[in-house]
């Protein structure tokens, strides 16, 4: 079974919402799906920015407004 249609669909979803060179922030635990997210972002073109889950309030706002 090929996963090529899934890759294309997922990349299309990202490119519809984010432009190449744009930034996408993700705040999630360390899980195996990270590889999928990183690969999808690489295919679609946006820069993946990780936000530490320990950040709160003003710290998270600072990270999100630095782009």
C-alpha positions as CSV (number, residue, x, y, z in Angstrom):
1,X,0.0,0.0,0.0
2,X,1.4,3.4,-1.0
3,X,1.2,6.4,1.3
4,X,1.8,8.8,-1.6
5,X,-1.8,10.0,-1.8
6,X,-1.8,10.8,1.9
7,X,1.5,12.8,1.6
8,X,0.0,14.8,-1.2
9,X,-3.2,15.4,0.7
10,X,-1.4,16.5,3.8
11,X,1.1,18.7,1.9
12,X,-1.9,20.3,0.1
13,X,-3.6,21.0,3.4
14,X,-0.5,22.8,4.7
15,X,0.1,24.8,1.6
16,X,-3.5,25.9,1.6
17,X,-3.0,27.4,5.0
18,X,0.7,28.4,5.2
19,X,3.0,30.0,2.6
20,X,6.5,28.7,2.0
21,X,8.9,30.5,4.3
22,X,6.0,31.3,6.8
23,X,6.1,30.0,10.3
24,X,4.1,27.2,12.0
25,X,4.3,26.9,15.7
26,X,3.7,23.5,17.4
27,X,3.4,22.9,21.1
28,X,3.1,19.2,21.8
29,X,4.8,16.4,23.7
30,X,7.7,14.4,22.3
31,X,6.0,11.6,20.3
32,X,6.7,9.6,17.2
33,X,4.3,11.7,15.2
34,X,6.8,14.6,15.4
35,X,8.7,13.0,12.4
36,X,5.5,13.2,10.4
37,X,4.9,16.8,11.3
38,X,8.5,17.8,10.4
39,X,8.4,15.9,7.1
40,X,5.0,17.4,6.2
41,X,6.3,20.9,7.0
42,X,9.4,20.3,4.9
43,X,7.3,19.2,1.9
44,X,4.9,22.1,2.2
45,X,7.5,24.8,2.8
46,X,6.7,26.5,6.1
47,X,9.3,26.7,8.9
48,X,8.4,24.5,11.9
49,X,8.9,26.3,15.2
50,X,8.7,24.3,18.4
51,X,7.3,25.9,21.5
52,X,8.3,24.4,24.8
53,X,5.3,23.0,26.7
54,X,6.6,24.5,29.9
55,X,6.2,28.1,28.6
56,X,3.4,30.0,30.1
57,X,1.7,33.4,29.5
58,X,4.2,36.1,28.6
59,X,6.9,33.6,27.7
60,X,4.7,31.8,25.1
61,X,3.5,35.2,23.8
62,X,7.1,36.3,23.3
63,X,8.0,33.1,21.3
64,X,4.9,33.5,19.1
65,X,5.5,37.2,18.3
66,X,9.2,36.9,17.4
67,X,8.6,36.1,13.7
